[in-house]
C-alpha cells in the first residue's frame, strides 16, 4: 500500500472515531494526537474550521483538552476571518472566558429544543404559528426568561451559560431563538434596535417582530416604534432592518465590556472592549473600496 493511500485510510479512521463516546477510544485518540504534536493540531484545526458542524465540535473538544488552542487568539482569528457564522461565533466568544466549555453539549441542547418544536409542528403551519411553538418550548416548557433581577450579570451574555441557567439578555435570548429556528429551517433575522434586541420575520405581507425578553411576544412595526418612543428613542425605518451577524457578536462584546465594568472586573471589561475594536477595525479595513 502506498504512503498517500495509507495516510488517507488513517485520516478516515480518525474521522470515524472522533465522535465515539467511549472513554477508552477517547484515551487512545488523545495519546495519538499528543504523539503527533503539530500535525495533529493542524488536522484538528482544519476539522474545527470545516463546514461539518458535528466534526467541528468534536475537533474543538480535542483541541481544548490537548491545550492546543488559545481561546482569546482563536476568537480574534475568527473576527479577522470575516467568516461570521452565529453559532460558531457565540461558542468561540464563550470560550474566551470558559475555555473548558463543552461545545458539543451546547449543540445537543439546541438540537433537543429544536427536536421538541418539530414534535409539536403539525404541518402545514405558517411562520407565525411555528414561532408560537418555539415560544411554547423555550419560554413555557423550558423556562427561558429575561434576567430582569440581575440584568448586568455578565453570565447573561454567554451562550453556554444562557442554555444552562435559562436566563439572559434580549440579545442572548434572541441568539438562542435564532439557533433553534435555524435548525427548523426557518428564515428569521436578528434585529438590533437602539437599546433592545428582537427577532424579525420578513416572509409575511408585513414584517413580524418577536421579543424573546418578553416571552416571545409578537410585535407589529407600529408596536416596535411605540416601544422605542416609550424609551425616548426617535425611531427610524432602518431600525427595523436585519442586523448582520458581525454586529450581533460585536454588540455582545460591547455589552460584556459594559457589564464587566459594572461588575468591577476591569480586566475582562478591557478584553471585550478590545474585541469590539477588533470587529470595528476589521470591518473598516474590508469596507474600504
N, C-alpha and C positions, 0 to 999 in steps of 0.2 A: 504494500500500500504506500502511495507517495505521501510526502510530508504534508502537502496542502490538503489532501483528502482526509488525512488523519486529524489535522487541525480543525477542519470543518466538522468532522464527526464529534470531536471533543467539545466544540462550541455547542453543537446541537444537544449533546448530552447534558452540558451545564444548563442550557436553557430549559431543558425538560425537568431539571431538578430544582430550579431556582424557587419555584413556588411550593415545593414539598414541605408540609408542616412538620415532618418527623424531626425531632431533636437530633437524632443520630445523623441524618442526612445533613442537617444544618452544620453540625460539628465538623463533618468531613469537608463540606464546602468552605467553611471558614479556614480550615487548615490549608486547603488547596489554594485559596485566594491569598492567604498570608505568605505561602511559599512562593507564589508567582510575583508578589510585590507590585511593581509599577505596571506591568502588563495586565494584572488583574484589575487594578484601579481604572485603567483606560477602558478595559472591557466593560466594567460595571458602569462607568460614567457614560459610555456610549448607549448602554441599555437604559440608563436613567433618563437620558435625553431623547429616547426613541418615542415613537407615537403609540407604542403598546402600553396602555396605562397600567395594566397588571404587572407586566415585566418591569416597567419603570419603578413601580412602588417597591417591588422586592429587591431590585438592584440598589435603590436608595437605602433600603434597610441594611443590606450587607455593607454598603459604603459607610454608613453611620457606625455600625458595630465594629468595623475594622479601623475606625477613626481615619479613614482615607479622605474625609471631607472637612472643610472649614465652613460651617453653615453661613456665616456672615459673608465670606468670599463667594460662596455659591449663590447667595441671593443677589449680591452685586453683579455677578456674572449673568444671572437671569435678567436683571434690569437692563444691562448693556446689550443683551441678545436681541431685544425688540420682539422676541417670540413670546407674546404675552397670552398665556392660557390661564384662565382664572383659578382653576383647582390647583394646578401646579404652583402658581404664584402664591396662593394663600397658604399652602403647606410649607413652601420654602420660607415664607415670611415667618410662620410659626416656629420653624426650626432655628431661627436666629436666636430665640430665647429658650426654646425647649428642644435642644439638639437630639434628645432621645425620643422625640415624638414618634409614635407608631403610625406612619402614614397609611399603611395597609388597613389598620383598624378604622381610621377616619373614612377611608374609601368604602369599607364594608358597612359602616354606619349609614353613610349616604345611600349606598346601594339598598340597604334594608328599608330605609324610608321611602325610596322610590318604588321598591317592590310592593310595599303596603299600599301605596297610592294605586299602583297598577291593579292590585286585587279589587280595589273599590271602583275602578273605572268600568262603566257599563256602556260601551260604545254603541251608537255614536254620541260623543259628548262635544259640546262647544268648548272653546278655550276657557271661557268664564266658568263653566261647570267643572272643568279639570282643576282650575285654581281653587274652587271651593273644596275639592277633595284634598288638595295639598294643604289647605288651611286646616281641614279636619285632622289630618295626620300629624302635621307639625305642631299646631297650637292646642288642639284639644286632646288628641291621643297621647302625644309625647311631651306636652307641656312647655314647648319653647315660648319664651316671652322676653320682653324688653326688661333689662335690669335697671328699673327706674330708681331703686333704692341706692344703688352704687354705680351710677352711670359712668363715672370716670375711672372705674377699676380697669386697668389695662387688660386683664384677663377677658374682658368682654369682646375684645377685638381679634383674638386668635381662634382660627377655625377649630382646632382640636379641643380647645377649652370650651367653646360655644357648644360643640357637639356633646361634650361630657357634662357640662353644667346646665345646659338647656336654657341659657340666657345670654343676651348680648346687646349690642347697639343696633340702631336701624340699619347701619351698613353691614355688620357681620351677619345679622339675621337675613338680610337680603342676599348675601352670598350663599348661605345655606339654601335658601329658597331657590335661587338660580341653579345651583348644582343638582338639586333634586329634579327641578324642571328639565334640565339638560338630559338627565338620564331617562326622562319620559318623552324625549323628542319634542319638547315644547319650545317655541321661539319667544322667550321672554328676554327683556333687556334691563340692565341696571340703569337707574335714573338718579343722578346725584343732584338733588335740589339744594339751594342755599340753606344750610343748617339742618338738612334732613336727607333721608335716603329712602327711595321706594323702588318698586319693580314696575316696568312698563310693558304693556302688551299692545302692539300696534297692528294686530291682524283683523280687528273688527272694524266696523264703519267709523266708530270714534275710539280714540285711544282709551285704554283702561289702565288704571294705576292701582297697585296693591301695596299696602303699608304693613310690612311684617312686624313692625314695632307695635302695631295696633291689631295684633291677632289676624293679620291678613285682610284688613278692611279694604273694600273696593272704593276707589275714588274716581270721579269723572275729572276731566281737565279743569272744569269750573270749581270743583271742590278742592283740587290741589292749589289753584290760585287763591281761593278763600283761605286755605290753611297758611299759605305764605304771607298773605296780607295780615292775618291774625298774629303772625310772628314778626311784624314790622319789616317785611321784605316786599319790595315792589316787583311783582312777578313779570317775567318776560316769556314770550312763547318759546324761546330757546331753552328755558329751564326744563321743559317737558321732553327734551330730546334725550336719546340714549347716551350714556356715558361710556367712553372707551375703557376696556379692561385695564389699560395702563393707569388711567386716572382713578379707577376703583382701588387699585392696590396702592397707588401714591397717596390717596386720601386716607386709606387705612393707616399708612405710616405717619401721615400728618396728625391724625387723631391720637396715635400712640405716643408721638413726641409730646403732645399736649398732656395726655393722661398720665404719662410717666412723670412729667414735670409737676403736675398737681399732686402726684403721689409721693413726691420727694425723692425721686430716683433720677438725678441729672445724667447719670451715665447712659442709661437706656434712652432717656429723652434725646440726648445728643446722637445716639446711634440711629434712631428712627428719623431724626431731622436730617442726618447725612444721607439716608436712603431717599428722602424727599428730594434733596438736592441732586442726587444721582439720577433719579427719574427725570427731573426737570432739565438737567444738563444734557442727558442722552436725547430727550425729545427735541430740545433746541438744536442740537447738532444735526439731527437727521431731518428736521423740518426745514432747514435752510436749503434753498434751491442750488 
